[in-house]
Amino acid sequence: MTTLLPVDITTLGVRAETMLSELGSISSESQRLVRLFLTPEHRKAAGLVATWMREAGMTVSEDALGTVRGCWRPDKTKRLLIGSHIDTVIDAGKYDGPMGVVIGILAVETLHKADAELPFGIDVLAFGDEEGSRFRSTLTSSSACAGVFNRAALATTDSNGVTLADAIKAYGKNVDDIPAAAYDPAAVTGYVEVHIEQGPVLEAENLPLGVVTGIVGQNRMRVVVLGEAGHAGTVPMTMRRDALTGAAELILAIERIARENESDRMVATVGRIEASPGATNVIPGRVGFSLELRASTDALRLAALAQIKQDAARIAGRRKLEIAFEPFYETQTTACAPDIQDLLEQSVAALGVRTIRLPSGAGHDAQVMAKLCPAAMLFVRCRGGVSHNPAEFASEADMGLATAALFGFIKRLAAKQ
């Protein structure tokens, strides 16, 4: 494989893996990777990323939501933004999010060492709240940068009852400074995010890289089913108002609706469920469960949600239950910028590598940054399509190619300015 770009793909891949391993060692637990937003582990990871940014030739700052910003060529008014997140899910892999930050740093370091002259500067952004693993809100870091932060998120709490506002203060920041985190849209030329695919398509196609066409929309909500608790031995089956069996029937209905729309990349997940009072000899009188619904178009997603609610009403009527839906998060389907997609595809092709275009079934900071400026993503193959799992893996070779492709994209974008 040859390339005209002044980069050593093998070395870049090795360095990316080394950096990710070091970052992956920062965890609140010794036996698994857990790094939540605005925690001491987040602070330690942010410090490490800031060190790498400085070594790569960038000046470093940090905004009110803890986003670490590496600024290369601050004398340039126009900025290209490259970013991803450094928070994790519970029991995470080390590539989801941090890989995009590391590859951005390595690409800028390559430009810096080459003393490249571009018509724009570059900011590498290490966001802190993409996963939503600590608070019910999510994407707050990138929302602040995009100028669309919702202050209602400040009242959300973590599992210990700590509000986001209090966590920001404990992290050494001031909520009154959040508006200052927003970029001026007129000063931003675009946003690019490199991320593992988190799916099996690229591996199935035997391709290291893919260009993302868009990011699916999603709804997240809590569903509460109310019945009547009763003695497990004395209430006949025909007279029960069992909240758990009603919830089970609704969950199966949700699965059926998603399967009927699977060709449109619809997926529905119930990831958490609690039954009360939770005793062996008591009929459950109350059940709460989470529901996440994603689809390739907003119209399809909303139609499916309406169908789920209709089924819930029928189940509730037949079983004499009450079922309520409590939404707490929604994002719209986000299309990636066609011009940036084209430049990414050209940059991959210049490496002698074939690529495809594909949608993202996972949410990303790019969907929020698209509210600020043209945005797009480059996917990197991950083994088995496994993510949100310690077995998550991307090869050094593929990460090296991704870094070279990002470098090539930057040069092509500069040539068009």
Residue pairs with C-beta under 8 A, 6 or more apart in sequence:
1 9
1 351
1 352
1 353
2 352
3 9
3 350
3 351
3 352
3 404
3 408
4 350
5 350
5 351
5 404
5 407
5 408
5 411
6 110
6 114
7 110
7 403
7 404
7 407
9 351
9 397
9 400
9 401
9 403
9 404
10 396
10 397
10 400
11 400
12 106
12 110
12 399
12 400
12 403
12 404
13 395
13 396
13 397
13 398
13 399
13 400
13 401
13 403
14 396
14 400
15 106
16 99
16 102
16 103
16 106
16 396
16 399
16 400
16 403
17 396
17 399
19 52
19 102
19 105
20 94
20 95
20 98
20 99
20 102
21 94
22 48
23 45
23 48
23 49
23 86
23 94
23 98
23 102
24 33
24 94
24 98
26 35
26 41
26 44
26 45
26 48
27 33
27 34
27 35
27 41
28 34
28 35
28 36
28 39
28 40
28 41
32 90
32 91
32 92
32 390
33 88
33 91
33 92
33 93
33 94
33 390
34 41
34 88
34 90
34 91
34 92
35 41
35 42
35 45
35 86
35 87
35 88
35 92
36 42
36 87
36 88
36 133
36 134
36 158
37 66
37 87
37 128
37 129
37 131
37 133
37 134
37 135
37 140
37 141
37 167
38 66
38 128
38 129
38 134
38 164
38 167
38 168
38 170
38 171
39 134
42 66
42 86
42 87
42 128
42 171
43 171
45 86
46 62
46 66
46 68
46 86
46 126
46 128
49 68
49 70
49 86
49 101
49 105
49 126
50 60
50 62
50 68
50 70
52 102
52 105
53 60
53 68
53 70
53 105
53 124
54 60
54 70
55 109
56 70
56 72
56 105
56 106
56 108
56 109
56 112
57 72
57 108
57 109
57 112
57 113
58 70
58 71
58 72
58 105
58 108
58 112
58 124
59 70
59 71
59 74
60 68
60 69
60 70
60 71
61 68
61 69
61 71
62 68
62 69
63 69
63 144
63 145
63 177
63 178
63 180
63 181
64 144
64 168
64 173
64 174
64 175
64 176
64 177
64 178
64 180
64 181
65 128
65 129
65 140
65 141
65 144
65 149
65 168
65 173
65 178
65 181
66 128
66 129
66 141
66 168
66 171
66 173
67 125
67 126
67 127
67 128
67 141
67 142
67 144
67 145
67 181
68 86
68 125
68 126
69 123
69 124
69 125
69 126
70 104
70 105
70 108
70 123
70 124
70 125
70 126
71 121
71 122
71 123
72 108
72 111
72 112
72 121
72 122
72 123
72 124
73 118
73 120
73 121
73 122
74 121
75 121
76 118
76 119
76 120
76 121
77 187
78 119
78 120
78 121
78 187
78 188
78 189
78 417
79 120
79 121
79 122
79 123
79 183
79 187
79 188
79 189
80 120
80 121
80 122
80 123
80 188
80 189
80 190
80 191
80 192
80 410
80 413
81 122
81 123
81 125
81 145
81 183
81 188
81 190
81 191
81 192
81 369
81 373
82 100
82 104
82 107
82 108
82 122
82 123
82 124
82 125
82 191
82 192
82 193
82 194
82 406
83 100
83 101
83 104
83 123
83 124
83 125
83 126
83 127
83 142
83 191
83 193
83 365
83 369
84 97
84 98
84 99
84 100
84 101
84 104
84 125
84 126
84 127
84 130
84 193
84 194
84 195
84 364
84 365
85 97
85 98
85 100
85 101
85 126
85 127
85 128
85 129
85 130
85 131
85 141
85 142
85 365
86 97
86 98
86 101
86 126
86 127
86 128
87 97
87 127
87 128
87 129
87 130
87 131
87 133
87 134
88 96
88 97
88 131
88 133
89 96
89 131
89 133
89 388
90 133
91 389
91 390
92 388
92 389
92 390
92 392
93 386
93 387
93 388
93 389
93 390
93 391
93 392
93 393
94 392
95 196
95 382
95 387
95 392
95 393
95 394
96 195
96 196
96 198
96 387
96 388
96 392
97 130
97 131
97 195
99 194
99 195
99 196
99 380
99 394
99 399
100 193
100 194
100 195
101 124
101 125
101 126
103 194
103 399
103 402
103 403
103 406
104 124
104 125
104 194
104 406
105 124
106 403
107 403
107 406
107 407
107 410
108 122
108 124
110 403
110 407
111 118
111 122
111 407
111 410
116 411
118 410
118 414
119 414
119 417
120 189
120 413
120 414
120 417
122 410
125 142
125 145
127 141
127 142
127 145
127 365
128 141
129 135
129 137
129 138
129 139
129 140
129 141
130 138
130 139
130 141
130 142
130 363
130 364
130 365
131 138
132 138
132 139
132 329
134 158
134 167
135 153
135 156
135 157
135 158
135 164
135 167
136 156
136 157
136 328
136 329
137 150
137 153
137 156
137 164
137 329
138 329
138 363
139 331
139 363
139 365
139 367
139 368
140 149
140 153
140 164
141 365
142 365
142 368
142 369
143 149
143 150
143 368
144 178
144 181
144 182
145 181
145 182
145 183
145 369
145 372
146 182
146 183
146 368
146 369
146 371
146 372
147 179
147 182
147 183
147 185
147 371
147 372
148 368
148 371
148 372
149 178
149 179
149 181
149 182
151 178
153 164
154 163
154 164
154 165
154 168
154 175
155 163
155 164
155 165
156 163
156 164
157 163
157 164
158 167
162 170
165 175
168 174
168 175
169 175
183 372
183 373
185 372
185 373
188 372
188 373
189 373
189 374
189 413
189 417
190 337
190 340
190 373
190 374
190 375
190 376
190 413
191 366
191 369
191 370
191 372
191 373
191 374
191 375
191 376
192 340
192 344
192 375
192 376
192 377
192 378
192 406
192 409
193 364
193 365
193 366
193 369
193 375
193 376
193 377
193 378
194 377
194 378
194 380
194 402
194 406
195 364
195 377
195 378
195 379
195 380
196 379
196 380
196 381
196 382
196 387
196 392
196 394
197 210
197 358
197 379
197 380
197 381
197 382
197 385
198 360
198 361
198 362
198 382
198 385
198 387
198 388
199 361
199 362
199 382
199 385
199 387
200 384
200 385
201 210
201 356
201 358
201 385
202 208
202 209
202 210
202 356
202 358
202 379
202 380
202 381
202 382
203 381
203 382
203 383
203 384
203 385
205 356
207 353
207 354
207 355
207 356
207 381
208 353
208 380
208 381
208 395
208 397
208 398
208 401
208 402
209 348
209 353
209 355
209 378
209 379
209 380
209 381
209 398
209 401
209 402
209 405
210 355
210 356
210 357
210 358
210 378
210 379
210 381
211 336
211 341
211 344
211 345
211 348
211 355
211 356
211 357
211 358
211 376
211 377
211 378
211 379
212 336
212 341
212 357
212 358
212 359
212 360
212 366
212 376
212 377
212 378
212 379
213 335
213 336
213 341
213 357
213 358
213 359
214 333
214 334
214 335
214 336
214 359
214 360
215 333
215 334
215 336
215 359
215 360
215 362
215 363
215 364
215 366
215 367
215 377
216 265
216 294
216 295
216 296
216 301
216 333
216 359
216 360
216 361
216 362
216 363
217 294
217 295
217 297
217 298
217 301
217 330
217 331
217 332
217 333
217 334
218 292
218 293
218 294
218 301
218 329
218 330
218 331
218 363
219 291
219 292
219 293
219 301
219 305
219 327
219 329
219 330
220 290
220 291
220 292
220 327
220 328
220 329
220 330
221 290
221 291
221 325
221 326
221 327
221 328
221 329
222 288
222 289
222 290
222 291
222 325
222 326
222 328
223 247
223 250
223 288
223 289
223 290
223 291
223 312
223 323
223 324
223 325
223 326
224 286
224 287
224 288
224 323
224 324
224 326
225 243
225 244
225 246
225 247
225 250
225 286
225 287
225 288
225 289
225 316
225 321
225 322
225 323
226 243
226 285
226 286
226 321
226 322
226 323
226 324
227 240
227 241
227 242
227 243
227 246
227 283
227 284
227 285
227 286
227 287
227 319
227 320
227 321
227 322
228 240
228 241
228 283
228 285
229 276
229 277
229 282
229 283
229 284
229 285
229 286
230 240
230 241
230 282
230 283
230 285
231 281
231 282
231 283
232 280
232 281
232 282
232 283
233 281
235 283
240 283
241 283
241 285
241 319
241 320
241 321
242 283
242 284
242 319
243 275
243 284
243 285
243 286
243 287
243 321
244 275
244 284
244 287
245 319
246 287
246 315
246 316
246 319
246 321
246 323
247 273
247 275
247 287
247 289
249 315
249 319
250 308
250 311
250 312
250 315
250 323
251 270
251 289
253 308
253 311
253 312
253 315
254 268
254 270
254 291
254 293
254 308
254 311
255 268
257 266
257 268
257 304
257 307
257 308
257 311
258 266
258 267
258 268
258 293
258 304
261 295
261 300
261 304
264 295
264 296
264 297
264 300
265 294
265 295
265 296
265 359
265 361
266 293
266 294
266 295
266 296
266 300
266 301
266 304
267 293
267 294
267 295
267 361
268 291
268 292
268 293
268 294
268 304
269 290
269 291
269 292
270 289
270 290
270 291
271 290
271 292
272 289
272 290
273 287
273 288
273 289
273 290
274 287
274 288
274 289
275 284
275 286
275 287
276 284
276 285
276 286
276 287
277 284
277 285
277 286
278 284
291 308
291 325
293 301
293 304
293 305
293 308
294 301
294 361
295 301
295 304
295 333
296 333
296 359
297 333
298 332
298 333
301 333
309 325
312 323
312 325
313 323
315 321
315 323
316 322
316 323
331 363
331 367
334 366
334 367
334 370
334 375
335 370
336 366
336 370
336 375
336 376
336 377
337 370
337 374
337 375
337 376
339 374
340 374
340 375
340 376
340 409
340 413
341 357
341 376
343 409
343 412
343 413
343 416
344 376
344 378
344 405
344 409
345 355
345 357
346 408
346 412
347 405
347 406
347 407
347 408
347 409
347 412
348 355
348 378
348 401
348 405
348 408
349 355
350 408
351 401
351 404
351 405
351 408
353 401
353 405
358 379
360 377
360 379
362 387
364 377
366 375
366 376
366 377
367 375
369 375
378 402
378 405
378 406
378 409
380 394
380 398
380 399
380 402
381 394
381 395
381 398
382 392
382 393
382 394
383 391
383 392
383 393
383 394
383 395
384 391
384 393
386 392
386 393
